[in-house]
Each structure stands twice: as C-alpha cells, then as structure tokens.
Amino acid sequence: MFLLAIITGTLTLMNYFFLTNQTYAPLIGSLLQVILLALTLVAAVKYRGQRQRHDYAGRGYQIFSLRFSIILLACLGNIAVLIVVLLNLFGGLKQF
C-alpha cells in the first residue's frame, strides 16, 4: 500500500503537469484525478502496518510512522490537485 501511495502521488504530479501544459482536456484530467484519489484512499484504508509510534524524546507523544505519513501526504496532495482541477473545470480558476 505504501508503494501504491507513492505511485499515485507521482501520477498526480504528472497529471497536473500535463494539465498545465494543456496536453489533454480538463475533463479527462479531472476523471483521472478522481481515479488516482480513489486509489490513494484505498491505500490509506487498507494499510496494515504500524500507523503511530512513540516520539523520539520519550515524552509520551504519538507521531505517525514514516510510511503512514507518506500515505497521508499523498492523500492530501491528491485532494489539493483535485480541488484545483475542479475549480479550473467549473470556471473558478483561469490558470490552464
């Protein structure tokens, strides 16, 4: 699942790059982005590894493990790109 999140994060960046260079239509890009977001959410839900660990100083705090934090970062990046693509599609942005 960790690898799936990295792959979808990379494909999200490529999708955004292709949309800004007007390689394909924003409707196709938004559909692709929804699929990538769904795959990343599947990776986050199906992740079976350790989600939290104790802090390094031993003060009793719980922090996310490295792999789970990368999955969450991929989810947040996918959501951010999807919002930008949808705003562009519906006329909220005139960026690309």
C-alpha positions as CSV (number, residue, x, y, z in Angstrom):
1,M,0.0,0.0,0.0
2,F,2.9,2.3,0.7
3,L,4.2,1.8,-2.9
4,L,0.7,2.4,-4.3
5,A,0.6,5.8,-2.5
6,I,4.0,6.7,-3.9
7,I,2.9,5.7,-7.4
8,T,-0.4,7.6,-7.2
9,G,1.4,10.7,-5.9
10,T,3.8,10.6,-8.8
11,L,1.0,10.1,-11.3
12,T,-0.9,13.1,-9.7
13,L,2.1,15.3,-10.3
14,M,2.3,14.1,-13.9
15,N,-1.4,14.7,-14.3
16,Y,-1.1,18.2,-13.0
17,F,1.9,18.8,-15.3
18,F,0.0,17.6,-18.4
19,L,-3.0,19.7,-17.5
20,T,-1.0,22.9,-17.1
21,N,0.7,22.2,-20.4
22,Q,-2.8,21.6,-22.0
23,T,-1.8,18.1,-23.2
24,Y,-5.3,16.9,-22.7
25,A,-8.7,18.3,-21.8
26,P,-9.5,19.3,-18.2
27,L,-12.4,16.8,-18.1
28,I,-10.1,13.9,-18.8
29,G,-7.7,15.2,-16.2
30,S,-10.4,15.5,-13.6
31,L,-11.6,12.0,-14.2
32,L,-8.1,10.7,-14.0
33,Q,-7.6,12.6,-10.8
34,V,-10.7,11.2,-9.2
35,I,-9.4,7.7,-10.0
36,L,-6.0,8.5,-8.5
37,L,-7.6,9.9,-5.4
38,A,-9.7,6.7,-5.0
39,L,-6.6,4.5,-5.3
40,T,-4.8,6.6,-2.7
41,L,-7.7,6.4,-0.3
42,V,-7.8,2.6,-0.8
43,A,-4.1,2.6,0.1
44,A,-4.8,4.6,3.3
45,V,-7.7,2.4,4.4
46,K,-6.0,-1.0,3.6
47,Y,-2.7,-0.1,5.1
48,R,-1.9,-2.8,7.7
49,G,1.4,-1.5,9.1
50,Q,2.1,0.5,12.1
51,R,0.3,3.8,12.0
52,Q,1.8,5.5,15.1
53,R,4.9,5.3,17.1
54,H,6.2,7.0,20.2
55,D,8.2,10.2,19.8
56,Y,12.0,10.2,19.8
57,A,12.4,12.0,23.1
58,G,10.2,9.6,25.1
59,R,7.7,12.2,26.3
60,G,4.7,10.1,25.6
61,Y,3.5,11.7,22.4
62,Q,2.3,9.6,19.5
63,I,3.5,10.5,16.0
64,F,2.7,8.9,12.6
65,S,5.2,6.4,11.3
66,L,7.1,7.3,8.2
67,R,5.2,5.0,5.8
68,F,1.8,6.1,7.0
69,S,2.7,9.8,6.9
70,I,3.8,9.4,3.3
71,I,0.4,7.8,2.5
72,L,-1.4,10.7,4.2
73,L,0.8,13.2,2.4
74,A,-0.2,11.5,-0.9
75,C,-3.9,11.7,0.1
76,L,-3.6,15.4,0.9
77,G,-1.7,16.1,-2.4
78,N,-4.3,14.3,-4.4
79,I,-7.1,16.2,-2.7
80,A,-5.4,19.5,-3.3
81,V,-4.8,18.8,-7.0
82,L,-8.4,17.5,-7.4
83,I,-9.7,20.8,-5.9
84,V,-7.6,22.9,-8.3
85,V,-8.6,20.8,-11.3
86,L,-12.3,21.0,-10.4
87,L,-12.1,24.8,-9.8
88,N,-10.5,25.1,-13.2
89,L,-13.1,22.9,-14.8
90,F,-16.0,24.9,-13.4
91,G,-14.5,28.3,-14.1
92,G,-13.2,29.2,-10.6
93,L,-9.7,29.4,-11.9
94,K,-8.3,30.6,-15.2
95,Q,-4.9,29.0,-14.7
96,F,-4.8,26.5,-17.5
